[in-house]
Amino acid sequence: MTERKVAMLINPASGGGKGAKIAPIAARRLRERGIQVTELTGGSAEQSLELAHTAIREGAQALIACGGDGTLHLALQAVAETDVPLGLIPVGTGDDNARTLRLPRKDPAAAADVIADGRTMQIDCGHLEIADGTSRYFLGIMSVGFDSQVNERANAMTWPHGQARYLTATVAELRVFKPVPFEITLDGTTVDQSAMLVAVGNGISYGGGMKVCPDAVQDDGMLDMTVLGAVSKLKFLKSFPSVFKGTHVNEPFVFQHRFRTGKINAPGQVAYADGERIGPVPVTVSVKPGAVHVYAPTNA
């Protein structure tokens, strides 16, 4: 039997440095299961992506992301709309795509076993493009509005570190953020709406378990959109905890849509996808049905 060959894209900094410790555990388990592993670590996102493309050209039969949602997002760019399967060893602080795929998030050897078992499922992914021509695939959530502005603020901060930085940025942004006039076009129908945020989900959650698009299904050929309409800061704060259960969608100021192709525009706003900064809107977003083969557990 021919030995399977996979490339593992590693982010040593994921999870506060856990990536460097967890990658050898996962690689060792894969080798114990008879899989040949080539470990890839680039000095930048661009270099890492080029290493992934090169490994696939040279015969890697799968690409494994060992890191958080950002690492998975990077790996996705190399395998979307190909037959090369995508695997994940979750290492990040949020790991929302791992949650949606029901992958083991605390046991790298068990996550490696999912890959070694070889069961794949074919799922959709989202695709977006902004005005400067930048285009990306995404597996989980794309967002514009309050949460993106929090990311913008947090990325500019040098202290504190980790999750505390995002909490600090959230509090600071809430003081100044005001509802934004959005122009949203979905499958040819345009709606103007003042809103706090717009989230487009191929996956269910972001931010470490916030189920912003709780009804999203990754293989239905559609994208889900959740719009949090203009509300007072007090209502926003009161409703915020419900997003972890996905029950925020029952609020009268939350609107849900399902679509295939859309466009989102709003003054001064930036799009993020899988937690990664894409760039200023307008952004065109569409679903790519069945575009990704992912390793998944038998109970997924």
GIBELGI-V846561 format. One line per field, one symbol per residue. psi: psi as a letter, one per 40 degrees, with the letter a starting at -180 (. if undefined). Layout:
BEGIN
psi->???
END
This chain:
BEGIN
psi->hhhihihhhhhdeiffedddddddddddddddefhhhhhhhieidddddddddddddeeheihhhgaaddddddddddehfiehihihhheaddfdddddefiheegddddddddddehiihiiiihihideehiiiidchhihaddddddddddeieiaiadddddddddddddehiihhihhhhfehhhhhhidihhhhdadiiffehgdgeeihefeeiiihhhhihiiddddddeddedeeeedeeieehiiihidhihhiiheiihihfehhdaiiihhhiighfehhihiiee.
END
